[in-house]
Amino acid sequence: MEYESKLYIVEKSSCYDSELEKVFAQIICMYNLSNTFPEFKHFINECLPTDCYIYIDSKRTIKDEYDSPLVELPIKDLLEVLVQETKHEDKHYHSQLMPLIALLKVFKSRKNIAILHYGY
């Protein structure tokens, strides 16, 4: 079974859910990475769980489909991993990652923006 990933670009709010002990984050967009590459999987494993929750299909979500907590990916570090991957000869990942890299560059200087990883 392949491990597939979605990245949610979210804007954190100040609305705190005391039951979850997390703040609400509004989804701005979702990017489907589908099959992930080994360096990305390693990068995800080093990231920390997020302090926010999102709504997916009208449900408060703090974990992905593998029951792993949503992790927050530092934009700067994520960009470095993605740019490195585009230097490989595999054109499939290059064409898939270039739009994501452009999107992340737009959001990297905005406040309260977070990138959440969701495995499915």
Buried (B, 14 or more C-beta within 10 A) or exposed (E): EEBBBBBBBBBBEEEEEEEBEBBBBEBBEBBEBEEBBEEBEEBBEEBEBBBBBBEBEEEEBBEBEEEBEBBBBBBEEBBEBBEEBBEEEEEEBEEBBEEBBEBBEEBBEEEEBBBBBBBE
